Amino acid sequence: MTEYSVIETLSKLFKDKPIIQKGGEEMLVFCPSCKHHKRKLNINTQTGYYQCWVCGFSGKSFRSLLKKLKASKEFYEKLCNDKYKTKIIKDETKVLSLPEEFKPLYEQSKDIVYKHALSYCYKRNISVHEMVRYNIGYCSSGTFKNRVIIPSYNINGDLNFYCGRDIFESKLKYRLCDGSKDMIGFELFTDFNHELTLVEGVFDAMSVKYNVIPLFGKTLSKKLKLKLINQKPPRVNVLLDNDALESSLKICDFLVQNNIDTYLVLLNGKDPNELGHNITWKSIKNSVKIDNSILYKYKLKFKL
């Protein structure tokens, strides 16, 4: 069965014109569970994986979806019968690993790059304790040459991402690994049962220190969205840079619509690493709780 036929069949199933994304690999339709006024149910046309980003209605196969919708036999024949299934080519799972040139900073060295990397971390208020905790390192050669390397690990302690910060202030300050960004930064150190804070980068995260997730950007990954929906932490602080207000409000909107207590933290033009731990937490404690009315006012004020 072709990808186009899958889309046609699903469109017939939902009796609706879907929004097609990623060249036909994904589609968005109205969720039959929460009946949100926007198309929030995302379906992967190759794997059958589906997820509503509002209510959490989800599953891992077309068969699961059809069963929940009590679909007729014809849809099972078209979407679940082996001889009609879309051909899916699965790459072997790639295990992410740190660069071959990676050396941990907690191991003393006479390497000149080691000395500069150590000095750079001290300037960013990163202690030896944090170097050990996060397994921070550096590279003297290779693709990540002259960079401090900050890894992220998932809940099982497996590497799920890392970035390299140039220590000599080149034009390309940050270099990201080629791993998928669909992960949860610093997940190994995150407890979703307690208040947590979302920040853009790893240095901001280490300034916040407690129960903090670096996004490695300005948006929530799918895995993080799903985790937030399922775990519903008691409070989430959104602490992106001030020039990312639009992104912050989009994150706040997602959290509020999923009934998660949300606080928008604004730092008057500076980031947590510049302000330091104490002032940053003072700002967090004085932040504004966001609801739909406040979101609307922000959007009007900043014409978003």
ABEGO torsion letter per residue (X at the ends): XBAAAAAAAAAAAAGBBBBBBGGGABBBBBBAAAGBABBABBBBAAAGBBBBAAAGBBBABAAAAAAAAGBBAAAAAAAABAAABBBBBBBBBBBBBBBAABBBAABBBABAAAAAAAAAAAAAGBBAAAAAAAGBBBBABEAABGBBBBBBBBAAGBBABBBBBBAAGBABABBBBABBABBBBGAAABBAABBBBBBABAAAAAAAGBGBBBAGEABBBAAAAAAAAAAGBABBBBBBBAAAAAAAAAAAAAAAAAGBBBBBBBAGGBBAAAAEAAAAAAAAAABBBBBAAAAAAAAAAAGX
